Amino acid sequence: MTTKLQDHLAYPPRAFRVERAAAYIGVGTSTYLEMVADGTMPKAIRVHGVVMWDRHEIDAAIDNLKESENSFDRSMRLKAARQKNEIEKT
């Protein structure tokens, strides 16, 4: 296996090809592409015919997922509390 310069850099590359983008968030390539298709992850950019994903956009998408998950958790807790209150009233 050959190594590339980016394998030895002290900082991550700004853009990834699909395999690295998927690895960056800890999923397989096909799952990553499904996430792109459903809008969970950002669309690719094409530079000189090379398809890449911007690391900052990936980070922002992950941050959005965390915020969505937190709001989902809060709404589920509120719903459970309301149901508990309704049960206790009867």
WOGIUR-V313113 format. One record per pair of residues at least 12 apart in sequence whose ideal C-beta (glycine too) atoms are under 7 Angstrom apart, sorted by sequence separation. I is the first residue (numbers start at 0). J is the second residue. D is the distance in Angstrom with one decimal. If there is no record, write none. Layout:
BEGIN
i: (I I)
j: (J J)
d: (D D)
END
This chain:
BEGIN
i: (41 17 17 41 41 40 41 40 39 39 20 17 24 16 23 16 15 14 15 20 24 14 14 15 13 14 13 11)
j: (53 31 32 56 57 57 60 60 60 64 52 50 57 50 57 51 51 51 52 57 61 52 53 54 53 54 54 54)
d: (6.8 6.4 6.8 4.0 6.5 6.5 5.6 5.2 6.7 7.0 4.2 7.0 6.5 6.9 6.3 6.0 6.3 3.9 5.3 6.2 6.5 6.4 5.5 6.4 6.8 6.5 5.6 6.2)
END
